[in-house]
Amino acid sequence: MAKQDLLSIVEKIIALDSQMRFASIIDLKGNIVEGIMKTGKNSLESQHQEEHFCKQVSQRRKMRKEFDRPLGKVRYVHVEREKVTQFVIYTSRKTIFFTMEPELTIQRKMKIVSQIKRIAANL
């Protein structure tokens, strides 16, 4: 998939809600292939910390695979922190990682996850 197509996907994701903070597409090695911080939002991590986190996302994806047979494939991972909500969605060849403000209702968060799955269905 062309870099411009990946940028378009990330732009659509970040535009889903005003409470979005950061959206990225990560390859299977944990490299950020495209990412956008929402205009007006400040990163809570340094670029080095963000890159390190994404490498760990890739490692955890590999670790979770060993449970796919008995439990089924992971649909998404949701981490609720004091300052930020983090989501990881697996597609066949890429990983979508995005953050948002924690104040959103769980119903709104689940709607956003569903929208992102549709947007990223071809990754």
C-alpha positions as CSV (number, residue, x, y, z in Angstrom):
1,M,0.0,0.0,0.0
2,A,1.4,3.4,-0.9
3,K,2.5,5.8,1.8
4,Q,-0.1,8.4,0.6
5,D,-2.8,5.7,1.2
6,L,-1.6,5.1,4.7
7,L,-1.5,8.8,5.4
8,S,-5.1,9.1,4.2
9,I,-6.2,6.3,6.5
10,V,-4.5,7.9,9.5
11,E,-6.0,11.3,8.6
12,K,-9.5,9.7,8.6
13,I,-8.9,8.0,11.9
14,I,-7.7,11.2,13.7
15,A,-10.7,13.1,12.3
16,L,-13.2,10.7,13.8
17,D,-13.5,12.6,17.1
18,S,-12.3,15.8,18.6
19,Q,-11.0,13.8,21.6
20,M,-8.5,11.8,19.5
21,R,-4.9,12.5,20.3
22,F,-2.6,10.3,18.1
23,A,-3.1,7.7,15.4
24,S,-0.5,5.5,13.7
25,I,0.0,2.5,11.5
26,I,2.7,0.1,12.7
27,D,4.3,-2.6,10.6
28,L,4.8,-6.1,12.0
29,K,8.3,-5.2,13.1
30,G,7.0,-2.4,15.3
31,N,8.1,0.5,13.0
32,I,5.7,3.5,12.7
33,V,5.0,3.7,9.0
34,E,2.6,6.6,9.4
35,G,1.5,8.6,12.3
36,I,-0.3,11.9,13.2
37,M,-0.7,13.9,16.4
38,K,-4.0,15.7,16.5
39,T,-3.5,19.5,15.9
40,G,-3.5,21.3,19.3
41,K,-2.6,18.2,21.3
42,N,0.8,17.7,22.9
43,S,2.5,14.4,23.1
44,L,2.6,12.8,26.5
45,E,5.7,10.9,25.5
46,S,9.0,11.8,23.7
47,Q,9.4,10.5,20.1
48,H,11.9,7.9,21.5
49,Q,9.4,6.7,24.0
50,E,6.6,6.5,21.4
51,E,8.9,4.5,19.1
52,H,9.8,2.1,21.9
53,F,6.2,1.7,22.8
54,C,5.3,0.7,19.2
55,K,8.1,-1.9,19.2
56,Q,6.6,-3.3,22.3
57,V,3.1,-3.3,20.7
58,S,4.6,-5.5,17.9
59,Q,6.2,-7.9,20.5
60,R,3.0,-8.2,22.4
61,R,1.1,-9.0,19.1
62,K,3.5,-11.9,18.5
63,M,3.1,-13.1,22.1
64,R,-0.7,-13.0,21.9
65,K,-0.7,-15.2,18.7
66,E,0.1,-18.3,20.7
67,F,-3.3,-18.1,22.3
68,D,-5.2,-17.6,19.0
69,R,-6.0,-21.3,18.6
70,P,-7.7,-21.9,22.0
71,L,-9.1,-18.3,22.5
72,G,-9.5,-16.9,19.0
73,K,-7.7,-13.9,17.4
74,V,-7.4,-10.6,19.3
75,R,-9.9,-8.1,17.9
76,Y,-8.4,-5.1,19.8
77,V,-6.6,-4.1,22.9
78,H,-8.0,-1.3,25.2
79,V,-5.8,0.3,27.9
80,E,-7.4,2.9,30.1
81,R,-4.8,5.1,31.8
82,E,-5.2,8.2,34.0
83,K,-4.1,10.6,31.3
84,V,-4.9,8.8,28.1
85,T,-6.9,5.9,26.5
86,Q,-4.9,3.6,24.2
87,F,-6.2,1.2,21.6
88,V,-4.5,-1.3,19.4
89,I,-6.3,-2.9,16.5
90,Y,-4.7,-5.7,14.5
91,T,-5.2,-6.0,10.8
92,S,-3.7,-8.8,8.7
93,R,-0.4,-7.0,7.9
94,K,-0.4,-3.9,10.1
95,T,-1.3,-2.7,13.6
96,I,-3.3,0.4,14.2
97,F,-2.4,2.3,17.4
98,F,-4.3,5.3,18.5
99,T,-4.8,7.3,21.7
100,M,-7.7,9.5,22.9
101,E,-8.7,11.5,25.9
102,P,-10.0,9.3,28.6
103,E,-13.2,11.2,29.2
104,L,-15.2,9.6,26.4
105,T,-17.9,7.1,27.3
106,I,-17.2,3.4,26.6
107,Q,-20.0,3.4,24.0
108,R,-18.3,6.2,22.1
109,K,-15.0,4.5,22.3
110,M,-16.5,1.2,20.9
111,K,-18.1,3.1,18.1
112,I,-14.7,4.6,17.2
113,V,-13.1,1.2,17.2
114,S,-15.8,-0.1,14.8
115,Q,-15.3,2.9,12.5
116,I,-11.5,2.4,12.5
117,K,-11.9,-1.3,11.7
118,R,-14.0,-0.4,8.6
119,I,-11.5,2.3,7.6
120,A,-8.5,0.0,8.0
121,A,-10.1,-3.2,6.6
122,N,-7.8,-3.5,3.7
123,L,-4.5,-3.2,5.6
